[in-house]
Amino acid sequence: MPSRLHSVFSGILLAAMSLCAYAEGEPPHPMVDVPRSSLISEEKLQGTTTSDLEAQREIYAEQLDAISTLPTEELESELLRVLLVYDAERIQIIDIIPKMIEQYEVEGTLREDLMNFRATLTKIVEELRPEVTSLQKYKPYDFRIGVSYAAMMTIMQKQQAVRDRMLHDQKDPGTMLGQYSQRLQETYRAVEEVRQQLELGYQTETLKEQIDRIDFELRRRHQS
């Protein structure tokens, strides 16, 4: 996809392109699958000296004290909420497409293709969105939306004048597309903020578990 086209609807394409990658072998979803730190292996725990374990425990305790975050269950629920807020803005494209066709005087095959895309997207939203009740259920829905957006962007390459008008308008907050793009960016920033908090939440859980495992190993040694 040409870099110039990639800049059109930057918020949309960020989701669409990452989700196309998600489809290939299902690697981690860019927003839902928040990374977690790995735990120290049992073998490494047992092979570490008592003094080093005590020093490592102190480091983990200090790191834990420095983190202030909500419980992960609450953050997971909040992430789903802000993702759906973002998606609610994203699917406004369903209403925008007919207006865009009229404003840009789109005719012929491109007009038909855009209306077909609109119909496909409407069907996805009506059938799948009501079922999105968890982060795991959000992923396949998001994938379908992302693939549809990628298809629309491919369609836009058929008529350079329309593509260039879109590129211009999405940068102008006074236009319909400019306002749409701005809302997408604002809601997506909220998603990123909650995701960062959730990553801290998972880090907190890992630190607590690391400390518990070190304490268990230290007790085992003292009892031997």
LINZI-V623074 format. One record per pair of residues at least 12 apart in sequence whose C-alpha atoms are under 6 Angstrom apart, sorted by the first residue. I is the first residue (numbers start at 1). GAP is how many residues later the second one is. Records with the same first field share a line. If there is no record, write none. Layout:
# LINZI-V623074
I=GAP, GAP
This chain:
# LINZI-V623074
8=159
11=173, 174
16=130, 133, 134
19=124, 127
57=154
60=147
72=129
75=123
79=115
80=55
82=109
86=101, 102
94=24
